Amino acid sequence: MISERVTGALVIRTALPGEAEAIAELHLRARSTYYPDGVPPSDVDWREAWLGAIQRPDGHVLCAVEHGRIVGIASFRAPDGAAAHTVKLFQFHVDPGRWRAGIGTALHAACVEQWRADGERTAVLDVHVDNRRAQAFYARQGWIPDPDNPPAEDDHHLFLRFAVPGE
């Protein structure tokens, strides 16, 4: 597991349980940008959800920290029922005030590094159809539409796949 990866002033490391609230706040700020009518109401306690993700023994939550502040987060693990050597990127967010600063690219590289270390060969994710900025980011990183999981007609997500490069 990545314990710490330093790139200039940016540090990418495993998230700590005490950071769940700050991560949930960043998550909300990022999600707010791609819902044209505002974030839909939810019964999810995101602080608790993030704490659960951080504490999962079969998952990883990485955070990008810049000058002591969390500016990016990524959560991934093997999805239920997935093929062997497949990992799902469940959450990937950069603080909107830090977009286009290289944080997402560095955080994605750290994810790929961890996937390779874990022996993963394929990564999958779903992205909201209105989140064009994220779709463009993922395309630049090498993600493609998942041919095994086309979206249903009224689905609000696109499904993408990434071939984890070997050593």
C-alpha positions, 0 to 999 in steps of 0.5 A: 500500500502507498504510505506516502508519495511526494510530488513537489509540495503535493503528498499523496498518502493513505487517508486517516479515519480522523480525516473523514469529515474533511474528505466528505466536505471535499466530496460535496464541493466536487459533486456540486459542480456537475449536478445542474440543478444541485446535488440531489437529496440523499439519506447518505451520511457521507462522513460515515460512508467515507469513514467506512471506506477508510477503515475497510480492510479490502479497500484503499482511500488515498488523499492528495495533501497540499500544504497540510490541506486535503485537495484530492481523494480516491477510493477503490477496491475490488467490486462485488462479483468482479472478475479476478484482478479487477478493481473499481474506482468508486470515488475520485475527486479534486477540490474544484478550487485546485482543478487543472493544477496537476493534482488529479493526474498525480492522484491517478498515477498513485492509484495506478501504482497501487493497482499495479502493486496489488496485481490488478489488471483492469480498473472500472468506474462509472461517471455521471453523464453530466460530468463532462470535465471528469469524462475528458480527464479519464479519457486523457488518462487512458480510460475507454467506454466499457464494452462489457457494461453499456449504459441502459437507456435511462441510466445517468452514468457511463461505465469506463474501463482502464487497462492497468499497465504492467511493469 
